Amino acid sequence: MEISFSHRGIDLTESMLKKAERAIQRASERIPRATGAHVRFNQKGAERRVEIVVTAPRGSRLVATDSGRHWGPALDGALTKLVRQASKERRTPARRVAEA
């Protein structure tokens, strides 16, 4: 799975990027057939925001966002939301396309 990061004008430590990468890899084990992930780090004043977008085949995407005063809790919150969405996707019956 390909993982990409984007952060502009923000000084993120190498350890934070590695923590994010490890966390995404652990979360992707719960998401069947995940093909890629994109993690965005944004900062506006004292608020730090992390957005995680995981893509899967057929264009389906899981998007989770969280914010906080520090990067670590914001990343953890977004990952928690992502895992919760993934577990709901697994239990949801397959969507059926009506034949025309």
C-alpha positions as CSV (number, residue, x, y, z in Angstrom):
1,M,0.0,0.0,0.0
2,E,1.3,3.4,-0.9
3,I,1.3,6.0,1.8
4,S,1.8,9.7,1.1
5,F,2.1,12.7,3.4
6,S,1.4,16.4,2.8
7,H,2.3,19.2,5.1
8,R,3.1,22.7,4.0
9,G,4.9,25.3,6.1
10,I,4.8,23.0,9.1
11,D,7.9,21.6,10.7
12,L,7.0,17.9,11.5
13,T,9.6,15.7,13.1
14,E,10.8,12.6,11.4
15,S,9.5,10.6,14.4
16,M,6.0,12.0,13.9
17,L,6.0,10.9,10.2
18,K,7.3,7.4,11.2
19,K,4.6,7.2,13.9
20,A,1.9,8.1,11.3
21,E,3.3,5.6,8.8
22,R,3.3,2.7,11.4
23,A,-0.2,3.6,12.6
24,I,-1.5,3.7,9.0
25,Q,0.0,0.3,8.3
26,R,-1.6,-1.2,11.4
27,A,-4.9,0.3,10.6
28,S,-4.7,-0.9,7.0
29,E,-4.7,-4.5,8.3
30,R,-8.3,-4.0,9.3
31,I,-9.2,-2.4,5.9
32,P,-9.5,-5.1,3.3
33,R,-7.9,-4.4,-0.1
34,A,-6.7,-0.9,0.8
35,T,-4.7,0.4,-2.1
36,G,-3.3,3.7,-0.7
37,A,-3.5,6.3,2.0
38,H,-2.9,10.0,2.1
39,V,-2.2,11.9,5.4
40,R,-2.6,15.6,5.5
41,F,-1.2,17.7,8.4
42,N,-2.6,21.3,8.7
43,Q,-2.1,23.9,11.3
44,K,-4.2,27.0,11.9
45,G,-3.0,29.0,14.9
46,A,-2.9,26.7,17.9
47,E,-5.1,24.1,16.2
48,R,-3.5,21.1,14.6
49,R,-5.6,19.0,12.2
50,V,-4.9,15.6,10.7
51,E,-6.9,14.1,7.8
52,I,-6.5,10.5,6.7
53,V,-7.9,9.4,3.3
54,V,-7.7,5.6,2.6
55,T,-8.6,4.5,-0.9
56,A,-9.8,1.1,-2.0
57,P,-10.8,-0.5,-5.3
58,R,-13.8,0.8,-7.2
59,G,-13.2,4.3,-5.9
60,S,-14.4,3.8,-2.4
61,R,-12.7,6.0,0.2
62,L,-12.6,6.3,3.9
63,V,-12.0,9.7,5.3
64,A,-11.2,10.5,9.0
65,T,-10.3,13.9,10.4
66,D,-9.5,15.1,13.9
67,S,-7.9,18.1,15.5
68,G,-6.2,19.1,18.7
69,R,-3.5,21.2,20.3
70,H,-0.8,18.7,19.5
71,W,-0.1,16.4,16.6
72,G,-0.1,13.1,18.5
73,P,-3.6,13.2,19.9
74,A,-5.0,14.5,16.6
75,L,-3.4,11.6,14.8
76,D,-4.7,9.1,17.3
77,G,-8.2,10.5,17.1
78,A,-8.2,10.4,13.3
79,L,-7.0,6.8,13.4
80,T,-9.7,5.8,15.9
81,K,-12.3,7.2,13.6
82,L,-10.8,5.5,10.6
83,V,-10.8,2.1,12.3
84,R,-14.4,2.6,13.4
85,Q,-15.4,3.4,9.8
86,A,-13.6,0.3,8.5
87,S,-15.4,-1.9,10.9
88,K,-18.7,-0.5,9.9
89,E,-17.8,-1.0,6.2
90,R,-17.2,-4.7,6.9
91,R,-20.6,-5.2,8.5
92,T,-22.5,-3.3,6.0
93,P,-24.1,-5.5,3.3
94,A,-22.7,-5.1,-0.2
95,R,-24.4,-2.4,-2.1
96,R,-26.4,-3.7,-5.0
97,V,-26.6,-1.9,-8.3
98,A,-30.1,-2.0,-9.9
99,E,-30.0,-3.4,-13.4
100,A,-31.5,-1.1,-15.9
